[in-house]
Amino acid sequence: MIKKFEVDKAVIEAAKKVTNKRPKTVIDHIFEHGFISTEELKEIYGYNHPPRAARDVREEGIPLVTFKVTASDGRKIGAYRFGDPSEIEGHKLGGRKTFSKAFKNKLIEILGEKSTVSGERYDKRYLQIDHRIPYEVVGDDVANEGDIEKFMLLTGAEQRQKSWSCESCKNLLNLKKKDVCESCYWAFPEKHSHIAMEEARNLMVTWKGDEAKDFDRILKESNRVGEPIQSYIKNAALKNMKN
């Protein structure tokens, strides 16, 4: 690892424990150049969602500070450098662990072979294990395989949606209150009262197999009356409740 810039020894030692490619790439670049910009993450390393790459480093327990630099076109953009060594989170060093196949099977046995957020069934190879509450919030209470209730099953697309939503949530960024996450759609969709601290209720519904024809009929009718299908279904449900 090249250390062109002076870095605290505690950060150096913590960085040695990072082996996952994306956070290691970010860390090595900061060691050599002092910081890494969102432009560099995109243009040099091909990471189209720079905040995710930075979050990977933070999930490894290594603090980063976000600040502004000038991009090649003169715009002000985000950049990251190492934060205060006293904020190194030792319990996270080494990053996300690979879950055992036995644990995934146990989770499927309890939760079912389906997405926790949509309730739709998927072959288990399409399901990924995720902590209900992000590392950045739970801190020392980070879950292990013995804490079944602290995990959920998501598809790859759903996991990316959750990541995008969490990264802009002020609870993850500043407040770090566990109870706020516990009432969020992305942690407990079955009993949520908000989505990333915005009061909301969300329901994912999929029409599969022969049901796809029903969806096509609903879509055709919503187009006929000039109403988005989402509001058409909402209004139809409310009308049915009143009858």
Secondary structure by P-SEA (a helix, b strand, c coil): ccccccccaaaaaaaaaccccaaaaaaaaaaacccccccccccccccccaaaaaaaaaaacbbbbbbbbbccccbbbbbbccccccccccccccccccccaaaaaaaaaaccccccccccccccccbbbbccccccccccccccccccccbbbbcaaaaaaaaaaaaacccccccccaaaaaaccccccccccccccccbbbbbbbbcccaaaaaaaaaaaaaaacccaaaaaaaaaaaaaac
